[in-house]
Amino acid sequence: MKIFRKIRRTLLASGKTKSYCIYAFGEILLIVIGILIAWKINSLNEIRKNKIVELKIYQTLIQELDANSKVLDSSIVNYTNNLKTIRTTIKSIGLMPEEFTDKIKVGIVNVNYKPIQLHNGAINSINSTNKFEFIESVLLKDLIASYPNELDNFETQETKIKDIVINRLQPAIEKHVSLIDILSGRDLEYKRIQNFLEESNYEELLNSRDYQNALVDRLLQTETQLAIAKSLKEKTQIMAEKLNKELGS
């Protein structure tokens, strides 16, 4: 800077106005170039930092999606098996008491309900904070933005099934069937207490309107949930594949 000031003083003292203007313009140009270089360096550093944040977001989200994918695989198998059991039970309506095998009885009372919980912490964190801004892929942004609604649809449908099982099916079953009767059919240890139990009436249970309506309702809601689960699994896979591609690039 001292050198520049000395040059300016020398040019002014010599009266070379034109030379001074050319020098001043060159000095301004150097300053502008310096500012642009500094801006570019800062910009590159900011891009590098954003990329690091973006990759961390991707990694966390991939872990969550992988976990959801496994849960969905299990739930799809579970829903499929439940539908098979429900349809078999519906076909059992109208059977005579002597036609109720142990297998049929187990199917009638075995509601086989398991609560299913999908993970949403990472996806909600991205959608509710400025992390969303770090994601460059438009397709990924669309998938991530819509995914919470897909999870909500799954959870809402799961709640419907839970309500049918707990508040409608189970009370109807317990009204007509002694559940320990099922245990005695599997374990000799319980056979000795059969004589002290109130007799189960499977025919009456199957002919009960409450049970029939709840059973059919569960069938319909489970069919809907199976379709939702398959669709959600597909979208989860697409998102995970896209994220893995971004990480690999």
QUIWO-V382957 format. One record per helix or strand of 3 or more residues. SS is the DSSP state (@ for helix, = for strand). FROM is the first residue (numbers start at 1). LEN is the number of residues. Records with the same first field share a line. If there is no record, write none. Layout:
BEGIN
SS=FROM-LEN / FROM-LEN
END
This chain:
BEGIN
@=2-13 / 17-75 / 97-3 / 102-8 / 121-8 / 130-5 / 138-39 / 180-7 / 188-9 / 202-5 / 209-40
END
